[in-house]
Amino acid sequence: MKIKANDYQANEIIKMIREYVGLTQKDFGKKINRTRSAIQYYEYGLRNYDTELLLAIAKAYDLDIIIENKKKSNKKNILK
């Protein structure tokens, strides 16, 4: 799975990844050391997460997350 992060809201990214890997909020949270409640808050946009968490998710599930500079079309960062 490759995610172009600029195309989504932060809360949508977490939910997309979780649904892609086919896990419940509880099971998804366990793998990244978060509670079901934390995952729920991220998905509802009630809690923000940082790049560190996104990197942990990308590593845990072997995902490429691309963040592009909107002013330029070249890739800015690739998180894996």
KOLVO-404819 format. One record per atom (N, C-alpha, C, O): x, y, z; residue in three letters. Coordinates in Angstrom, 3 decimals, decimal comma, m for minus. Example, Ala and Ser with C-alpha at 12.3 -4.5 7.8 and 13.67 -1.06 7.14 Angstrom:
2
px  py  pz  code
13,190  m5,690  7,800  ALA
12,300  m4,500  7,800  ALA
13,200  m3,300  7,800  ALA
14,236  m3,319  8,465  ALA
12,850  m2,250  7,080  SER
13,670  m1,060  7,140  SER
12,900  0,030  7,870  SER
13,409  1,138  8,039  SER
END
This chain:
80
px  py  pz  code
0,855  m1,177  0,000  MET
0,000  0,000  0,000  MET
0,896  1,234  0,000  MET
1,854  1,313  0,769  MET
0,588  2,175  m0,846  LYS
1,301  3,438  m0,904  LYS
0,273  4,542  m0,661  LYS
m0,761  4,603  m1,326  LYS
0,573  5,402  0,293  ILE
m0,361  6,478  0,653  ILE
0,284  7,821  0,325  ILE
1,401  8,101  0,761  ILE
m0,411  8,637  m0,432  LYS
0,028  10,008  m0,664  LYS
m0,679  10,858  0,396  LYS
m1,834  11,249  0,230  LYS
0,035  11,131  1,476  ALA
m0,548  11,747  2,668  ALA
m1,214  13,088  2,388  ALA
m2,191  13,435  3,051  ALA
m0,717  13,838  1,435  ASN
m1,286  15,154  1,138  ASN
m2,740  15,092  0,658  ASN
m3,457  16,090  0,717  ASN
m3,164  13,937  0,192  ASP
m4,519  13,808  m0,340  ASP
m5,576  13,527  0,724  ASP
m6,762  13,449  0,405  ASP
m5,162  13,375  1,986  TYR
m6,097  12,965  3,032  TYR
m5,910  13,790  4,300  TYR
m4,857  14,381  4,537  TYR
m6,974  13,807  5,107  GLN
m6,886  14,369  6,442  GLN
m6,124  13,375  7,309  GLN
m6,125  12,177  7,028  GLN
m5,477  13,863  8,356  ALA
m4,675  12,999  9,229  ALA
m5,494  11,836  9,786  ALA
m5,007  10,706  9,830  ALA
m6,716  12,095  10,205  ASN
m7,540  11,025  10,780  ASN
m7,925  9,982  9,729  ASN
m8,095  8,810  10,064  ASN
m8,063  10,382  8,489  GLU
m8,403  9,433  7,430  GLU
m7,263  8,450  7,170  GLU
m7,503  7,287  6,847  GLU
m6,042  8,913  7,310  ILE
m4,880  8,067  7,043  ILE
m4,832  6,895  8,013  ILE
m4,638  5,751  7,603  ILE
m5,009  7,178  9,287  ILE
m4,976  6,114  10,293  ILE
m6,061  5,079  10,010  ILE
m5,798  3,878  10,051  ILE
m7,263  5,533  9,726  LYS
m8,371  4,605  9,476  LYS
m8,135  3,791  8,203  LYS
m8,401  2,589  8,174  LYS
m7,636  4,445  7,153  MET
m7,357  3,727  5,896  MET
m6,355  2,608  6,119  MET
m6,538  1,491  5,636  MET
m5,298  2,916  6,853  ILE
m4,274  1,902  7,112  ILE
m4,865  0,755  7,912  ILE
m4,662  m0,412  7,577  ILE
m5,592  1,083  8,965  ARG
m6,176  0,042  9,817  ARG
m7,109  m0,856  9,021  ARG
m7,053  m2,080  9,147  ARG
m7,956  m0,264  8,215  GLU
m8,887  m1,061  7,404  GLU
m8,133  m1,881  6,352  GLU
m8,515  m3,013  6,054  GLU
m7,072  m1,315  5,797  TYR
m6,282  m2,025  4,787  TYR
m5,657  m3,293  5,372  TYR
m5,627  m4,336  4,718  TYR
m5,160  m3,196  6,606  VAL
m4,540  m4,369  7,221  VAL
m5,573  m5,280  7,880  VAL
m5,232  m6,356  8,371  VAL
m6,831  m4,852  7,890  GLY
m7,930  m5,700  8,343  GLY
m7,970  m5,972  9,835  GLY
m8,308  m7,074  10,267  GLY
m7,622  m4,960  10,620  LEU
m7,615  m5,145  12,070  LEU
m8,647  m4,264  12,763  LEU
m9,054  m3,224  12,246  LEU
m9,052  m4,704  13,937  THR
m9,908  m3,871  14,783  THR
m9,055  m2,744  15,355  THR
m7,827  m2,792  15,284  THR
m9,695  m1,752  15,908  GLN
m8,949  m0,668  16,540  GLN
m8,071  m1,207  17,669  GLN
m6,938  m0,761  17,850  GLN
m8,593  m2,157  18,416  LYS
m7,852  m2,739  19,538  LYS
m6,600  m3,465  19,050  LYS
m5,511  m3,233  19,576  LYS
m6,740  m4,336  18,057  ASP
m5,607  m5,104  17,549  ASP
m4,582  m4,217  16,837  ASP
m3,375  m4,430  16,951  ASP
m5,077  m3,234  16,110  PHE
m4,187  m2,289  15,430  PHE
m3,366  m1,521  16,466  PHE
m2,157  m1,350  16,308  PHE
m4,022  m1,066  17,511  GLY
m3,344  m0,327  18,570  GLY
m2,285  m1,146  19,282  GLY
m1,220  m0,633  19,626  GLY
m2,577  m2,419  19,503  LYS
m1,616  m3,291  20,197  LYS
m0,277  m3,335  19,476  LYS
0,778  m3,292  20,109  LYS
m0,321  m3,421  18,159  LYS
0,912  m3,564  17,378  LYS
1,770  m2,299  17,420  LYS
2,983  m2,364  17,220  LYS
1,144  m1,154  17,678  ILE
1,902  0,106  17,734  ILE
1,896  0,711  19,139  ILE
2,171  1,897  19,318  ILE
1,580  m0,123  20,127  ASN
1,598  0,289  21,531  ASN
0,671  1,461  21,850  ASN
1,051  2,406  22,541  ASN
m0,544  1,375  21,331  ARG
m1,584  2,373  21,622  ARG
m2,851  1,642  22,035  ARG
m3,050  0,486  21,660  ARG
m3,695  2,292  22,790  THR
m4,951  1,693  23,217  THR
m5,993  1,809  22,114  THR
m5,834  2,583  21,171  THR
m7,047  1,040  22,245  ARG
m8,163  1,141  21,306  ARG
m8,722  2,559  21,328  ARG
m9,069  3,111  20,284  ARG
m8,809  3,149  22,519  SER
m9,334  4,516  22,648  SER
m8,477  5,507  21,870  SER
m9,002  6,394  21,197  SER
m7,160  5,355  21,963  ALA
m6,263  6,265  21,240  ALA
m6,501  6,158  19,739  ALA
m6,577  7,173  19,046  ALA
m6,617  4,936  19,238  ILE
m6,865  4,734  17,807  ILE
m8,199  5,365  17,421  ILE
m8,307  6,021  16,385  ILE
m9,193  5,167  18,243  GLN
m10,511  5,756  17,988  GLN
m10,412  7,286  17,926  GLN
m10,980  7,906  17,027  GLN
m9,703  7,887  18,865  TYR
m9,538  9,344  18,869  TYR
m8,797  9,826  17,626  TYR
m9,159  10,854  17,053  TYR
m7,759  9,095  17,198  TYR
m7,044  9,467  15,974  TYR
m7,994  9,416  14,775  TYR
m8,013  10,328  13,948  TYR
m8,775  8,347  14,692  GLU
m9,670  8,173  13,542  GLU
m10,791  9,206  13,503  GLU
m11,232  9,599  12,423  GLU
m11,248  9,643  14,653  TYR
m12,312  10,650  14,709  TYR
m11,764  12,076  14,636  TYR
m12,528  13,039  14,579  TYR
m10,451  12,202  14,638  GLY
m9,845  13,525  14,582  GLY
m9,889  14,258  15,911  GLY
m9,737  15,478  15,951  GLY
m10,095  13,528  16,996  LEU
m10,170  14,142  18,317  LEU
m8,801  14,263  18,979  LEU
m8,640  14,983  19,964  LEU
m7,819  13,555  18,431  ARG
m6,450  13,602  18,953  ARG
m5,515  13,613  17,759  ARG
m5,705  12,878  16,790  ARG
m4,507  14,459  17,848  ASN
m3,496  14,514  16,805  ASN
m2,391  13,505  17,097  ASN
m2,169  13,130  18,249  ASN
m1,716  13,079  16,068  TYR
m0,562  12,204  16,230  TYR
0,623  12,853  15,540  TYR
0,461  13,776  14,742  TYR
1,811  12,367  15,849  ASP
3,015  12,961  15,285  ASP
3,652  12,051  14,234  ASP
3,208  10,927  14,000  ASP
4,686  12,567  13,622  THR
5,394  11,823  12,584  THR
5,979  10,536  13,134  THR
6,057  9,533  12,424  THR
6,388  10,558  14,387  GLU
6,948  9,370  15,021  GLU
5,949  8,202  14,993  GLU
6,321  7,063  14,709  GLU
4,691  8,498  15,289  LEU
3,666  7,451  15,245  LEU
3,454  6,978  13,815  LEU
3,319  5,779  13,573  LEU
3,422  7,893  12,878  LEU
3,235  7,517  11,476  LEU
4,392  6,630  11,000  LEU
4,175  5,677  10,252  LEU
5,597  6,937  11,425  LEU
6,752  6,097  11,087  LEU
6,624  4,710  11,710  LEU
6,948  3,709  11,070  LEU
6,155  4,646  12,945  ALA
5,969  3,348  13,616  ALA
4,934  2,507  12,882  ALA
5,110  1,298  12,726  ALA
3,856  3,141  12,430  ILE
2,814  2,430  11,680  ILE
3,376  1,940  10,348  ILE
3,166  0,790  9,965  ILE
4,092  2,819  9,644  ALA
4,670  2,441  8,351  ALA
5,621  1,263  8,515  ALA
5,614  0,340  7,700  ALA
6,430  1,290  9,555  LYS
7,379  0,204  9,794  LYS
6,660  m1,083  10,188  LYS
6,990  m2,156  9,683  LYS
5,685  m0,983  11,080  ALA
4,959  m2,162  11,560  ALA
4,224  m2,877  10,440  ALA
4,100  m4,101  10,468  ALA
3,737  m2,137  9,460  TYR
2,923  m2,725  8,399  TYR
3,579  m2,658  7,026  TYR
2,922  m2,910  6,016  TYR
4,879  m2,318  6,973  ASP
5,642  m2,259  5,731  ASP
4,927  m1,422  4,669  ASP
4,622  m1,906  3,578  ASP
4,667  m0,154  5,010  LEU
3,954  0,761  4,132  LEU
4,860  1,900  3,700  LEU
5,791  2,270  4,416  LEU
4,584  2,454  2,528  ASP
5,238  3,670  2,065  ASP
4,252  4,810  2,243  ASP
3,128  4,755  1,743  ASP
4,675  5,829  2,948  ILE
3,838  7,008  3,133  ILE
4,597  8,176  2,524  ILE
5,704  8,497  2,955  ILE
4,002  8,808  1,528  ILE
4,658  9,873  0,776  ILE
4,042  11,213  1,152  ILE
2,822  11,377  1,164  ILE
4,917  12,167  1,460  ILE
4,473  13,527  1,742  ILE
5,140  14,416  0,718  ILE
6,368  14,477  0,642  ILE
4,329  15,109  m0,076  GLU
4,877  15,953  m1,133  GLU
4,762  17,424  m0,766  GLU
3,839  17,847  m0,070  GLU
5,717  18,175  m1,252  ASN
5,679  19,617  m1,135  ASN
4,658  20,091  m2,172  ASN
4,832  19,845  m3,365  ASN
3,607  20,759  m1,732  LYS
2,534  21,165  m2,658  LYS
2,988  22,189  m3,689  LYS
2,383  22,288  m4,757  LYS
4,027  22,948  m3,401  LYS
4,516  23,956  m4,343  LYS
5,311  23,337  m5,486  LYS
5,430  23,918  m6,565  LYS
5,856  22,142  m5,230  LYS
6,627  21,435  m6,244  LYS
6,035  20,052  m6,409  LYS
5,423  19,524  m5,481  LYS
6,206  19,472  m7,555  SER
5,646  18,145  m7,779  SER
6,614  17,023  m7,391  SER
6,247  15,849  m7,431  SER
7,855  17,381  m7,014  ASN
8,801  16,326  m6,633  ASN
8,516  15,850  m5,216  ASN
7,901  16,563  m4,423  ASN
8,973  14,631  m4,903  LYS
8,716  14,050  m3,601  LYS
9,589  14,731  m2,547  LYS
10,780  14,950  m2,764  LYS
8,994  15,058  m1,421  LYS
9,703  15,703  m0,326  LYS
10,289  14,659  0,631  LYS
11,490  14,669  0,901  LYS
9,466  13,785  1,130  ASN
9,899  12,748  2,079  ASN
9,189  11,444  1,789  ASN
8,028  11,424  1,380  ASN
9,889  10,384  2,002  ILE
9,261  9,069  1,943  ILE
9,493  8,428  3,296  ILE
10,634  8,233  3,716  ILE
8,397  8,098  3,980  LEU
8,495  7,471  5,291  LEU
8,297  5,990  5,126  LEU
7,341  5,555  4,483  LEU
9,192  5,206  5,699  LYS
9,022  3,762  5,651  LYS
9,600  3,140  6,883  LYS
9,558  1,919  7,037  LYS
END
